[in-house]
Amino acid sequence: PRDKGVSLDTTGLDKDALEDMQAIFGNGEEYDWALQLEEEEQERERDEQ
Amino acid sequence: DAAVKNPVKRRRKKDEIDLEEEIDEQMADLKMAMEKACVADNEAREQGQPAVNKLKLLPKVTALLNRTAIQDSVLDPETNFLQSVKYFLEPLNDGSLPAYNIQRDIFAALARLPINKETLLSSGIGKVILFYTRSKRPEPHIKRTAERLLGEWSRPILKRTDDYKK
């Protein structure tokens, strides 16, 4: 499982704060493509060893 | 007439406006150069060449970020200089991170800036910071700075909810 980094705990936030959090930090998917590439590269490195 | 009554004051005001305009212009030029450098670096990578365009601009970028006298302009959501800074930190098309020096210098500068909600909303820089906390590629101290920034930037928003509940 992927290290999620610092978890942004949004439980119990009111709607406005939740919207602000999402608008500022995104939904966590913006750079998933790069994390995906990173994982693939690591898998290749593991296979090569 | 006003110039005769108070020539010094009038003069100073004009100088300030000139300076502001000069900074705005300087920042607009740099923003454009930064965006071009990002595109050029991606192209270089695709052709198997070293990506050096952002690195070449880095001293200019950090010089601007670190000039306390123009902090208001740097953080102005309309000028949106931090959006270009975000582009600098973004992973390249092949998923690799920008050069270590870029990460180090920009994270150090960001940690010193009093970044507010409006600047965060317009620049989107929080998204790339979140990415640095999730990626395994950055050096540990860069990751730590990213985590700290994430905490600092989200605190006022989270705190508002606490206040609201009370």
Backbone of each chain as ProteinMPNN parsed JSONL, in Angstrom:
{"seq_chain_A": "PRDKGVSLDTTGLDKDALEDMQAIFGNGEEYDWALQLEEEEQERERDEQ", "coords_chain_A": {"N_chain_A": [[0.828, -1.218, 0.0], [0.36, 2.269, -0.679], [2.246, 4.941, 0.643], [0.535, 7.401, 2.154], [1.379, 9.825, 2.862], [1.151, 12.811, 4.769], [-1.829, 12.575, 6.402], [-4.734, 14.251, 5.619], [-6.953, 14.962, 7.783], [-10.25, 15.147, 7.424], [-12.574, 14.689, 8.688], [-15.52, 15.695, 10.317], [-15.416, 18.307, 9.529], [-16.876, 21.45, 8.655], [-18.996, 22.308, 5.864], [-18.023, 24.482, 4.307], [-15.349, 24.693, 5.107], [-14.417, 22.246, 4.284], [-14.718, 22.479, 1.55], [-12.892, 24.527, 1.051], [-10.521, 23.254, 1.802], [-10.368, 21.281, -0.154], [-10.25, 22.853, -2.441], [-7.825, 24.083, -2.084], [-5.871, 22.086, -1.575], [-6.535, 20.119, -3.322], [-8.067, 17.067, -4.598], [-6.475, 15.013, -4.103], [-5.875, 13.581, -6.295], [-4.651, 14.865, -8.356], [-1.934, 14.543, -9.002], [-1.699, 11.887, -9.355], [-0.957, 10.468, -11.595], [1.789, 10.832, -11.738], [2.626, 9.595, -9.425], [1.875, 7.061, -10.028], [3.584, 6.467, -12.189], [5.936, 6.513, -10.783], [5.647, 4.319, -9.114], [5.582, 2.275, -10.977], [8.163, 2.457, -11.969], [9.638, 1.757, -9.738], [8.841, -0.877, -9.436], [9.948, -1.974, -11.732], [12.636, -1.638, -11.116], [12.876, -3.328, -8.923], [12.365, -5.78, -10.155], [14.571, -5.967, -11.738], [16.586, -6.504, -10.011]], "CA_chain_A": [[0.0, 0.0, 0.0], [1.107, 3.514, -0.858], [2.35, 5.89, 1.745], [-0.351, 8.52, 1.811], [1.947, 11.07, 3.368], [0.387, 13.337, 5.892], [-3.249, 12.455, 6.089], [-5.494, 15.438, 5.956], [-8.169, 14.457, 8.396], [-11.309, 16.116, 7.142], [-13.818, 14.312, 9.362], [-16.047, 16.695, 11.235], [-15.285, 19.672, 9.005], [-18.107, 21.973, 8.06], [-18.999, 22.25, 4.405], [-17.16, 25.538, 3.761], [-13.956, 24.347, 5.368], [-14.133, 21.09, 3.433], [-14.568, 23.001, 0.189], [-11.624, 25.256, 1.032], [-9.438, 22.262, 1.847], [-10.296, 20.642, -1.475], [-9.834, 23.85, -3.43], [-6.423, 24.425, -1.862], [-4.964, 20.928, -1.642], [-6.986, 19.2, -4.338], [-8.749, 15.874, -4.105], [-5.455, 13.988, -3.944], [-5.708, 12.811, -7.542], [-4.024, 15.711, -9.373], [-0.617, 14.047, -9.432], [-1.694, 10.426, -9.295], [-0.233, 9.955, -12.766], [3.221, 10.833, -11.428], [2.825, 8.558, -8.409], [1.729, 5.807, -10.773], [4.855, 6.282, -12.912], [6.94, 6.25, -9.751], [5.454, 2.943, -8.673], [5.993, 1.397, -12.074], [9.622, 2.487, -12.032], [10.132, 0.974, -8.6], [8.604, -2.29, -9.741], [10.971, -2.362, -12.715], [13.921, -1.743, -10.4], [12.813, -4.557, -8.107], [12.467, -6.917, -11.056], [15.928, -6.043, -12.279], [17.533, -6.953, -8.98]], "C_chain_A": [[0.855, 1.259, 0.0], [1.118, 4.342, 0.415], [1.536, 7.122, 1.386], [0.214, 9.851, 2.275], [1.158, 11.534, 4.564], [-1.088, 13.206, 5.55], [-3.927, 13.748, 6.511], [-6.827, 14.958, 6.491], [-9.275, 15.486, 8.236], [-12.624, 15.716, 7.814], [-14.245, 15.435, 10.304], [-15.896, 18.127, 10.754], [-16.63, 20.172, 8.496], [-17.913, 22.104, 6.553], [-18.027, 23.272, 3.794], [-15.681, 25.186, 3.922], [-13.531, 23.197, 4.465], [-13.892, 21.54, 1.991], [-13.237, 23.745, 0.043], [-10.45, 24.281, 0.973], [-9.243, 21.626, 0.469], [-9.789, 21.608, -2.535], [-8.341, 24.136, -3.303], [-5.502, 23.224, -2.096], [-5.387, 19.886, -2.682], [-7.661, 17.988, -3.737], [-7.767, 14.711, -3.96], [-5.183, 13.212, -5.225], [-4.915, 13.574, -8.599], [-2.72, 15.124, -9.918], [-0.523, 12.529, -9.337], [-0.912, 9.812, -10.46], [1.26, 9.855, -12.475], [3.532, 9.756, -10.387], [2.747, 7.175, -9.048], [3.03, 5.477, -11.506], [5.968, 5.897, -11.943], [6.872, 4.789, -9.309], [5.925, 1.954, -9.741], [7.514, 1.307, -12.157], [10.227, 1.645, -10.912], [9.964, -0.516, -8.839], [9.646, -2.806, -10.719], [12.308, -2.573, -12.028], [13.979, -3.014, -9.561], [13.014, -5.783, -8.983], [13.888, -7.101, -11.556], [16.917, -6.618, -11.274], [17.591, -8.479, -8.859]], "O_chain_A": [[1.929, 1.303, 0.6], [0.132, 4.421, 1.149], [1.835, 7.803, 0.405], [-0.417, 10.892, 2.095], [0.567, 10.731, 5.285], [-1.532, 13.686, 4.507], [-3.716, 14.259, 7.611], [-7.72, 14.591, 5.727], [-9.237, 16.56, 8.838], [-13.666, 16.318, 7.554], [-13.422, 16.038, 10.992], [-16.212, 19.064, 11.488], [-17.427, 19.398, 7.966], [-16.795, 22.019, 6.047], [-17.293, 22.946, 2.861], [-14.878, 25.357, 3.005], [-12.415, 23.183, 3.946], [-12.99, 21.052, 1.31], [-12.546, 23.606, -0.966], [-9.512, 24.461, 0.197], [-8.12, 21.456, -0.006], [-9.005, 21.239, -3.409], [-7.669, 24.401, -4.3], [-4.467, 23.352, -2.749], [-4.69, 18.895, -2.897], [-7.812, 17.887, -2.52], [-8.169, 13.571, -3.724], [-4.36, 12.297, -5.241], [-4.545, 13.005, -9.625], [-2.438, 15.194, -11.114], [0.564, 11.958, -9.251], [-0.284, 8.763, -10.314], [1.922, 8.912, -12.91], [4.566, 9.092, -10.456], [3.458, 6.249, -8.658], [3.515, 4.347, -11.448], [6.824, 5.067, -12.25], [7.892, 4.118, -9.153], [6.571, 0.947, -9.448], [8.078, 0.236, -12.382], [11.2, 0.919, -11.116], [10.832, -1.316, -8.49], [10.164, -3.913, -10.573], [13.023, -3.537, -12.302], [15.007, -3.688, -9.503], [13.735, -6.71, -8.614], [14.352, -8.221, -11.771], [17.959, -7.153, -11.651], [18.34, -9.005, -8.037]]}, "seq_chain_B": "DAAVKNPVKRRRKKDEIDLEEEIDEQMADLKMAMEKACVADNEAREQGQPAVNKLKLLPKVTALLNRTAIQDSVLDPETNFLQSVKYFLEPLNDGSLPAYNIQRDIFAALARLPINKETLLSSGIGKVILFYTRSKRPEPHIKRTAERLLGEWSRPILKRTDDYKK", "coords_chain_B": {"N_chain_B": [[0.445, 72.849, -9.1], [0.126, 71.517, -6.611], [2.51, 70.292, -6.621], [4.264, 72.283, -6.143], [3.568, 73.071, -3.579], [4.097, 70.819, -2.041], [6.548, 69.33, -2.849], [8.272, 67.178, -2.249], [6.752, 65.091, -1.18], [5.038, 64.513, -3.284], [6.801, 63.683, -5.183], [7.855, 61.39, -3.98], [5.675, 59.683, -3.92], [5.258, 59.262, -6.614], [7.583, 57.933, -7.289], [7.219, 55.597, -5.854], [5.064, 54.463, -7.16], [6.18, 54.083, -9.664], [8.113, 52.197, -9.007], [6.551, 50.071, -8.166], [5.236, 49.457, -10.512], [7.385, 48.693, -12.009], [8.226, 46.406, -10.664], [5.978, 44.766, -10.997], [6.076, 44.422, -13.746], [8.502, 43.168, -14.045], [7.934, 40.818, -12.696], [5.919, 39.733, -14.254], [7.317, 39.235, -16.609], [9.158, 37.355, -15.702], [7.457, 35.31, -14.911], [6.494, 34.444, -17.368], [8.839, 33.553, -18.572], [9.414, 31.479, -16.829], [7.334, 29.685, -17.27], [7.829, 28.992, -19.894], [10.285, 27.743, -19.553], [9.548, 25.472, -18.157], [8.11, 24.041, -20.083], [10.157, 23.695, -21.964], [11.947, 22.13, -20.52], [10.525, 19.764, -20.213], [10.418, 18.981, -22.875], [13.115, 18.616, -23.404], [13.698, 16.453, -21.743], [12.124, 14.488, -22.956], [13.562, 14.127, -25.23], [15.712, 12.886, -24.298], [17.598, 14.54, -23.198], [19.458, 16.612, -20.845], [17.522, 18.404, -18.433], [17.691, 21.661, -18.133], [16.679, 24.187, -18.152], [14.907, 25.285, -16.229], [16.59, 25.268, -14.036], [18.462, 27.186, -14.789], [17.009, 29.507, -14.543], [16.488, 29.58, -11.908], [18.021, 31.134, -9.895], [17.033, 33.747, -10.319], [14.357, 33.401, -9.709], [14.367, 32.62, -6.989], [15.568, 34.861, -5.918], [13.605, 36.773, -6.226], [11.511, 35.675, -4.717], [12.61, 35.801, -2.206], [12.846, 38.452, -1.599], [11.994, 40.545, 0.759], [10.852, 43.092, 0.715], [9.123, 43.172, -1.415], [7.178, 41.387, -0.902], [4.356, 41.521, -0.738], [3.594, 41.824, -3.408], [4.566, 39.454, -4.461], [2.924, 37.614, -3.214], [0.452, 38.357, -4.055], [-2.743, 37.439, -5.079], [-3.71, 38.049, -7.575], [-1.597, 38.739, -9.293], [-0.402, 36.346, -9.075], [2.058, 34.963, -8.821], [2.925, 32.732, -7.49], [1.713, 30.66, -8.766], [3.263, 30.117, -11.008], [5.489, 29.325, -9.653], [4.537, 26.998, -8.609], [4.361, 25.475, -10.989], [7.051, 25.12, -11.407], [7.742, 23.321, -9.444], [6.35, 21.081, -10.071], [6.059, 17.565, -11.023], [7.904, 16.245, -13.839], [6.901, 15.314, -17.209], [7.662, 12.643, -17.389], [7.368, 11.752, -14.885], [9.411, 12.254, -13.153], [11.067, 14.233, -10.607], [11.675, 17.82, -10.426], [15.037, 19.244, -10.584], [17.159, 18.733, -7.713], [18.194, 21.094, -6.505], [16.313, 22.988, -7.237], [14.034, 22.12, -5.865], [15.029, 22.321, -3.215], [15.719, 25.099, -2.891], [13.325, 26.437, -3.481], [11.449, 25.34, -1.72], [12.598, 26.204, 0.67], [12.278, 28.962, 0.405], [9.489, 29.168, 0.298], [8.809, 28.348, 2.838], [9.445, 30.542, 4.292], [7.64, 32.471, 3.62], [4.681, 34.365, 4.347], [2.08, 32.847, 3.609], [-1.212, 33.191, 2.538], [-4.756, 32.269, 2.602], [-6.064, 33.193, 0.253], [-4.005, 33.415, -1.598], [-3.231, 30.759, -1.715], [-5.53, 29.614, -2.817], [-5.644, 30.775, -5.383], [-3.217, 30.077, -6.553], [-2.813, 27.311, -6.442], [-0.749, 25.975, -5.309], [-0.718, 24.418, -3.063], [-1.551, 21.912, -3.857], [0.587, 20.725, -5.194], [2.359, 20.627, -3.151], [1.137, 18.81, -1.459], [1.463, 16.578, -3.066], [4.259, 16.223, -2.848], [4.419, 15.293, -0.262], [3.443, 12.809, -0.579], [4.866, 11.454, -2.546], [7.62, 9.187, -3.044], [10.004, 10.02, -3.872], [11.25, 12.568, -3.113], [13.957, 14.022, -1.137], [14.433, 13.277, 2.364], [14.413, 15.652, 3.991], [13.166, 17.522, 2.409], [10.656, 16.419, 2.142], [9.854, 16.599, 4.764], [9.69, 19.391, 5.058], [7.624, 19.869, 3.257], [5.534, 18.553, 4.541], [5.368, 20.102, 6.828], [4.604, 22.577, 5.756], [2.127, 21.918, 4.716], [0.727, 21.427, 7.05], [0.856, 23.966, 8.255], [-0.472, 25.565, 6.39], [-3.011, 24.477, 6.317], [-3.961, 24.759, 8.829], [-5.297, 27.31, 9.596], [-7.701, 26.994, 8.244], [-8.806, 24.648, 9.213], [-9.0, 25.365, 11.823], [-10.981, 27.226, 11.847], [-13.269, 25.693, 11.699], [-13.228, 24.498, 14.183], [-13.616, 26.733, 15.82], [-16.14, 27.423, 15.033], [-17.658, 25.335, 15.957], [-17.611, 25.75, 18.668]], "CA_chain_B": [[0.276, 73.586, -7.848], [0.429, 70.596, -5.521], [3.941, 69.985, -6.688], [4.967, 73.406, -5.538], [3.295, 73.06, -2.147], [4.709, 69.67, -1.361], [7.255, 68.631, -3.923], [8.914, 65.938, -1.791], [5.733, 64.059, -1.038], [4.551, 64.149, -4.607], [7.889, 62.976, -5.827], [7.991, 60.051, -3.397], [4.52, 58.903, -4.365], [5.488, 58.886, -8.003], [8.64, 56.927, -7.289], [6.652, 54.34, -5.373], [4.241, 53.895, -8.228], [7.123, 53.615, -10.683], [8.757, 50.994, -8.506], [5.547, 49.017, -8.184], [5.034, 49.073, -11.91], [8.602, 48.011, -12.445], [8.204, 45.064, -10.086], [4.927, 44.013, -11.688], [6.554, 44.093, -15.078], [9.574, 42.2, -13.836], [7.331, 39.566, -12.301], [5.207, 39.205, -15.418], [8.353, 38.703, -17.516], [9.728, 36.149, -15.11], [6.425, 34.271, -14.979], [6.461, 33.932, -18.737], [10.087, 32.808, -18.76], [9.31, 30.256, -16.031], [6.439, 28.738, -17.939], [8.565, 28.513, -21.077], [11.332, 26.832, -19.072], [8.898, 24.2, -17.81], [7.833, 23.35, -21.343], [11.448, 23.341, -22.568], [12.533, 21.023, -19.751], [9.794, 18.545, -20.578], [10.841, 18.595, -24.228], [14.488, 18.113, -23.303], [13.591, 15.113, -21.158], [11.592, 13.56, -23.949], [14.619, 13.85, -26.213], [16.834, 12.28, -23.579], [18.613, 15.54, -22.871], [19.293, 17.141, -19.497], [16.581, 19.51, -18.289], [18.464, 22.705, -17.428], [16.081, 25.515, -18.334], [14.41, 25.785, -14.938], [17.769, 25.513, -13.193], [19.087, 28.448, -15.196], [16.18, 30.613, -14.062], [16.276, 29.456, -10.463], [18.509, 32.264, -9.079], [16.119, 34.876, -10.46], [13.113, 33.065, -9.014], [14.568, 32.671, -5.538], [15.861, 36.255, -5.553], [12.324, 37.468, -6.12], [10.762, 35.096, -3.588], [13.253, 36.14, -0.932], [12.911, 39.906, -1.385], [10.892, 40.847, 1.689], [10.226, 44.376, 0.399], [8.079, 43.031, -2.442], [6.393, 40.207, -0.511], [2.947, 41.708, -1.079], [3.427, 41.555, -4.836], [4.828, 38.027, -4.674], [1.795, 36.843, -2.699], [-0.789, 38.88, -4.617], [-3.426, 36.372, -5.824], [-3.96, 38.44, -8.962], [-0.325, 38.557, -10.008], [-0.326, 34.881, -9.044], [3.432, 34.503, -9.082], [3.115, 31.395, -6.923], [1.265, 29.648, -9.717], [4.448, 29.766, -11.787], [6.356, 28.59, -8.729], [3.956, 25.652, -8.586], [4.787, 24.782, -12.212], [8.473, 24.769, -11.234], [7.873, 22.173, -8.534], [5.592, 19.925, -10.568], [6.83, 16.503, -11.665], [7.97, 16.338, -15.301], [5.993, 14.36, -17.848], [8.083, 11.257, -17.168], [7.138, 11.446, -13.474], [10.569, 12.615, -12.321], [10.968, 15.528, -9.939], [12.673, 18.805, -10.877], [16.354, 19.107, -9.953], [17.176, 18.889, -6.257], [18.402, 22.508, -6.145], [15.035, 23.688, -7.408], [13.204, 21.742, -4.713], [15.613, 22.846, -1.98], [15.644, 26.561, -2.799], [11.941, 26.92, -3.493], [10.828, 24.967, -0.443], [13.143, 27.097, 1.707], [11.651, 30.276, 0.237], [8.068, 29.046, 0.649], [8.705, 28.222, 4.294], [9.633, 31.867, 4.892], [6.604, 33.41, 3.182], [3.387, 34.279, 5.043], [1.124, 32.555, 2.536], [-2.587, 33.164, 3.061], [-5.737, 31.437, 1.91], [-6.346, 33.687, -1.102], [-2.858, 33.048, -2.438], [-3.3, 29.316, -1.902], [-6.634, 29.302, -3.722], [-5.383, 31.185, -6.765], [-1.99, 29.493, -7.117], [-2.853, 25.841, -6.496], [0.546, 25.453, -4.879], [-0.97, 23.399, -2.037], [-1.71, 20.597, -4.493], [1.901, 20.157, -5.493], [2.967, 20.344, -1.841], [0.548, 17.532, -1.043], [2.144, 15.543, -3.859], [5.599, 15.975, -2.288], [4.307, 14.483, 0.948], [3.039, 11.453, -0.956], [5.867, 10.82, -3.394], [8.775, 8.616, -2.33], [11.228, 10.52, -4.508], [12.003, 13.696, -2.509], [14.844, 13.812, 0.013], [13.648, 13.348, 3.615], [14.188, 16.995, 4.557], [12.186, 18.188, 1.545], [9.359, 15.851, 2.535], [9.501, 17.177, 6.072], [9.244, 20.765, 4.825], [6.305, 19.784, 2.608], [4.567, 18.183, 5.582], [5.202, 21.243, 7.705], [3.828, 23.583, 5.025], [0.757, 21.404, 4.641], [0.144, 21.668, 8.373], [0.718, 25.406, 8.477], [-1.455, 26.149, 5.48], [-4.372, 23.981, 6.568], [-4.372, 25.08, 10.203], [-6.335, 28.345, 9.721], [-8.987, 26.519, 7.698], [-9.315, 23.656, 10.152], [-9.278, 26.054, 13.072], [-12.249, 27.907, 11.689], [-14.304, 24.717, 12.022], [-13.226, 24.36, 15.641], [-14.241, 27.933, 16.378], [-17.549, 27.378, 14.663], [-18.302, 24.338, 16.817], [-17.656, 26.186, 20.063]], "C_chain_B": [[0.663, 72.718, -6.658], [1.928, 70.304, -5.457], [4.757, 71.084, -6.009], [4.807, 73.377, -4.016], [4.072, 71.937, -1.441], [5.464, 68.785, -2.361], [7.82, 67.265, -3.495], [7.911, 64.788, -1.782], [5.288, 63.546, -2.41], [5.579, 63.274, -5.326], [7.97, 61.514, -5.324], [6.874, 59.132, -3.891], [4.767, 58.382, -5.786], [6.547, 57.787, -8.096], [8.108, 55.566, -6.87], [5.853, 53.65, -6.465], [5.135, 53.33, -9.326], [7.731, 52.288, -10.274], [7.796, 49.809, -8.569], [5.332, 48.504, -9.599], [6.215, 48.264, -12.42], [8.613, 46.571, -11.943], [7.166, 44.189, -10.772], [5.398, 43.537, -13.053], [7.61, 42.987, -15.01], [8.98, 40.815, -13.542], [6.594, 38.917, -13.47], [6.192, 38.577, -16.402], [8.884, 37.382, -17.004], [8.734, 34.99, -15.167], [6.411, 33.617, -16.362], [7.69, 33.067, -18.996], [10.031, 31.472, -18.009], [8.439, 29.214, -16.72], [7.1, 28.163, -19.189], [9.607, 27.482, -20.67], [10.753, 25.469, -18.719], [8.624, 23.381, -19.06], [9.139, 22.842, -21.957], [12.089, 22.158, -21.847], [11.834, 19.706, -20.067], [10.218, 18.045, -21.954], [12.24, 17.995, -24.199], [14.481, 16.676, -22.784], [13.134, 14.078, -22.185], [12.635, 13.199, -24.987], [15.863, 13.271, -25.547], [17.953, 13.252, -23.24], [18.407, 16.068, -21.457], [18.352, 18.355, -19.472], [17.234, 20.621, -17.472], [17.806, 24.084, -17.463], [15.559, 26.119, -17.031], [15.583, 26.129, -14.02], [18.414, 26.853, -13.499], [18.331, 29.644, -14.646], [16.106, 30.682, -12.543], [16.807, 30.64, -9.641], [17.583, 33.469, -9.143], [14.847, 34.639, -9.66], [13.292, 33.182, -7.504], [14.862, 34.104, -5.09], [14.562, 37.028, -5.34], [11.538, 36.992, -4.897], [11.317, 35.57, -2.244], [13.35, 37.633, -0.667], [11.737, 40.346, -0.525], [10.152, 42.126, 1.316], [9.091, 44.231, -0.616], [7.171, 41.83, -2.157], [4.916, 40.325, -0.908], [2.689, 41.391, -2.55], [3.608, 40.07, -5.131], [3.599, 37.194, -4.286], [0.444, 37.301, -3.255], [-1.494, 37.804, -5.461], [-3.672, 36.744, -7.29], [-2.712, 38.322, -9.822], [-0.04, 37.064, -10.124], [1.057, 34.35, -9.404], [3.618, 33.068, -8.584], [2.572, 30.28, -7.824], [2.445, 29.186, -10.588], [5.437, 28.978, -10.939], [5.861, 27.138, -8.617], [4.411, 24.853, -9.814], [6.237, 24.301, -12.084], [8.634, 23.501, -10.408], [7.202, 20.917, -9.072], [6.506, 18.845, -11.137], [6.836, 16.695, -13.188], [7.09, 15.244, -15.901], [6.376, 12.905, -17.628], [7.958, 10.873, -15.687], [8.296, 11.823, -12.567], [10.359, 13.991, -11.702], [11.943, 16.523, -10.568], [13.971, 18.638, -10.087], [16.298, 19.404, -8.457], [17.326, 20.35, -5.834], [17.12, 23.326, -6.256], [14.135, 23.397, -6.212], [13.716, 22.429, -3.449], [15.384, 24.349, -1.841], [14.204, 27.061, -2.722], [11.218, 26.543, -2.201], [11.318, 25.884, 0.685], [12.476, 28.464, 1.631], [10.181, 30.236, 0.669], [7.877, 29.016, 2.159], [8.818, 29.58, 4.982], [8.489, 32.831, 4.578], [5.305, 33.251, 3.979], [2.243, 34.07, 4.046], [-0.291, 32.428, 3.111], [-3.531, 32.374, 2.157], [-5.971, 31.884, 0.464], [-5.229, 33.295, -2.071], [-2.87, 31.54, -2.724], [-4.37, 28.953, -2.928], [-6.285, 29.644, -5.165], [-4.195, 30.447, -7.374], [-2.059, 27.981, -7.301], [-1.58, 25.202, -5.978], [0.391, 24.376, -3.792], [-1.057, 21.998, -2.619], [-0.362, 19.937, -4.746], [2.644, 19.844, -4.179], [2.431, 19.024, -1.295], [1.217, 16.367, -1.788], [3.521, 15.207, -3.281], [5.535, 15.171, -0.99], [3.997, 13.034, 0.6], [4.097, 10.713, -1.768], [7.022, 10.27, -2.552], [10.082, 9.206, -2.847], [11.959, 11.633, -3.746], [12.908, 13.266, -1.353], [14.017, 13.985, 1.295], [13.396, 14.775, 4.116], [13.22, 17.813, 3.705], [10.781, 17.707, 1.926], [8.906, 16.456, 3.859], [8.999, 18.615, 5.913], [7.847, 20.769, 4.205], [5.23, 19.465, 3.652], [4.288, 19.361, 6.518], [4.335, 22.317, 7.043], [2.36, 23.188, 4.956], [0.026, 21.674, 5.956], [-0.127, 23.141, 8.597], [-0.405, 26.009, 7.639], [-2.87, 25.671, 5.777], [-4.885, 24.4, 7.941], [-5.465, 26.156, 10.288], [-7.704, 27.871, 9.239], [-9.626, 25.522, 8.658], [-9.745, 24.331, 11.457], [-10.644, 26.728, 13.031], [-13.409, 26.984, 12.071], [-14.402, 24.545, 13.531], [-13.943, 25.525, 16.291], [-15.758, 27.885, 16.208], [-18.318, 26.453, 15.603], [-18.523, 24.863, 18.229], [-18.844, 27.084, 20.381]], "O_chain_B": [[1.437, 73.139, -5.799], [2.508, 70.101, -4.39], [5.791, 70.833, -5.391], [5.754, 73.619, -3.268], [4.628, 72.134, -0.361], [5.064, 67.66, -2.662], [7.842, 66.319, -4.283], [8.166, 63.695, -2.286], [5.178, 62.345, -2.655], [5.251, 62.279, -5.973], [8.127, 60.567, -6.096], [7.1, 57.971, -4.229], [4.512, 57.218, -6.098], [6.421, 56.844, -8.876], [8.474, 54.532, -7.429], [5.945, 52.44, -6.669], [4.884, 52.246, -9.851], [7.852, 51.369, -11.084], [8.165, 48.704, -8.966], [5.256, 47.301, -9.848], [6.061, 47.29, -13.158], [8.955, 45.642, -12.675], [7.425, 43.028, -11.09], [5.148, 42.401, -13.457], [7.61, 42.032, -15.786], [9.442, 39.795, -14.053], [6.643, 37.7, -13.648], [5.928, 37.512, -16.959], [9.041, 36.42, -17.755], [9.106, 33.847, -15.434], [6.326, 32.396, -16.491], [7.588, 31.983, -19.571], [10.537, 30.46, -18.493], [8.762, 28.027, -16.749], [6.942, 26.981, -19.496], [9.794, 26.473, -21.351], [11.384, 24.438, -18.949], [8.875, 22.177, -19.093], [9.217, 21.701, -22.412], [12.697, 21.292, -22.476], [12.477, 18.662, -20.175], [10.359, 16.842, -22.173], [12.521, 17.003, -24.872], [15.166, 15.803, -23.317], [13.665, 12.972, -22.273], [12.607, 12.109, -25.559], [16.927, 13.181, -26.16], [19.098, 12.855, -23.023], [17.302, 15.983, -20.921], [18.383, 19.207, -20.36], [17.316, 20.523, -16.247], [18.317, 25.035, -16.873], [15.744, 27.307, -16.764], [15.569, 27.143, -13.323], [18.855, 27.567, -12.598], [18.928, 30.671, -14.321], [15.717, 31.698, -11.967], [16.094, 31.115, -8.756], [17.37, 34.142, -8.134], [14.324, 35.549, -9.017], [12.46, 33.778, -6.821], [14.451, 34.512, -4.004], [14.435, 37.824, -4.409], [10.979, 37.791, -4.146], [10.577, 35.719, -1.272], [13.873, 38.047, 0.367], [10.62, 40.501, -1.018], [8.952, 42.241, 1.569], [8.197, 45.076, -0.669], [6.489, 41.325, -3.048], [4.305, 39.354, -1.355], [1.686, 40.764, -2.891], [2.889, 39.499, -5.951], [3.276, 36.202, -4.939], [-0.588, 36.698, -2.958], [-0.927, 37.311, -6.437], [-3.823, 35.868, -8.141], [-2.777, 37.853, -10.958], [0.488, 36.588, -11.128], [1.198, 33.411, -10.189], [4.367, 32.288, -9.173], [2.926, 29.112, -7.666], [2.591, 27.995, -10.863], [6.13, 28.087, -11.43], [6.649, 26.195, -8.542], [4.8, 23.691, -9.692], [6.603, 23.235, -12.578], [9.545, 22.707, -10.641], [7.456, 19.816, -8.585], [7.579, 19.14, -11.663], [5.888, 17.24, -13.754], [6.6, 14.364, -15.193], [5.517, 12.024, -17.672], [8.393, 9.794, -15.286], [8.183, 11.726, -11.345], [9.581, 14.804, -12.201], [12.932, 16.116, -11.177], [13.997, 17.972, -9.052], [15.496, 20.218, -8.0], [16.653, 20.796, -4.904], [16.879, 24.239, -5.467], [13.551, 24.306, -5.623], [12.947, 23.041, -2.707], [14.914, 24.818, -0.805], [13.905, 27.999, -1.983], [10.461, 27.345, -1.655], [10.537, 26.287, 1.548], [12.146, 29.059, 2.657], [9.693, 31.157, 1.324], [6.92, 29.577, 2.691], [8.351, 29.756, 6.108], [8.381, 33.888, 5.199], [4.879, 32.129, 4.253], [1.533, 35.011, 3.693], [-0.532, 31.661, 4.044], [-3.145, 31.884, 1.096], [-6.066, 31.053, -0.44], [-5.481, 32.899, -3.209], [-2.559, 31.105, -3.833], [-4.156, 28.104, -3.793], [-6.601, 28.877, -6.075], [-4.166, 30.214, -8.583], [-1.436, 27.433, -8.21], [-1.356, 24.01, -6.188], [1.267, 23.527, -3.624], [-0.689, 21.019, -1.97], [-0.198, 18.735, -4.537], [3.45, 18.916, -4.115], [3.18, 18.222, -0.738], [1.495, 15.317, -1.208], [3.906, 14.039, -3.231], [6.477, 14.454, -0.653], [4.26, 12.132, 1.396], [4.209, 9.49, -1.685], [7.355, 10.81, -1.497], [11.151, 8.915, -2.31], [13.19, 11.642, -3.735], [12.646, 12.268, -0.682], [13.038, 14.732, 1.321], [12.309, 15.08, 4.606], [12.533, 18.696, 4.219], [9.845, 18.5, 2.017], [7.733, 16.78, 4.046], [8.019, 19.013, 6.542], [6.994, 21.573, 4.581], [4.147, 20.048, 3.635], [3.155, 19.593, 6.941], [3.451, 22.893, 7.675], [1.468, 24.022, 5.119], [-1.131, 22.092, 5.97], [-1.199, 23.524, 9.068], [-1.179, 26.843, 8.109], [-3.832, 26.392, 5.512], [-6.09, 24.398, 8.189], [-6.464, 25.951, 10.977], [-8.737, 28.294, 9.759], [-10.835, 25.551, 8.886], [-10.713, 23.925, 12.099], [-11.36, 26.793, 14.03], [-14.391, 27.412, 12.676], [-15.494, 24.457, 14.093], [-14.767, 25.347, 17.188], [-16.53, 28.248, 17.096], [-19.452, 26.731, 15.994], [-19.48, 24.485, 18.905], [-19.0, 27.521, 21.521]]}, "name": "protein", "num_of_chains": 2, "seq": "PRDKGVSLDTTGLDKDALEDMQAIFGNGEEYDWALQLEEEEQERERDEQDAAVKNPVKRRRKKDEIDLEEEIDEQMADLKMAMEKACVADNEAREQGQPAVNKLKLLPKVTALLNRTAIQDSVLDPETNFLQSVKYFLEPLNDGSLPAYNIQRDIFAALARLPINKETLLSSGIGKVILFYTRSKRPEPHIKRTAERLLGEWSRPILKRTDDYKK"}
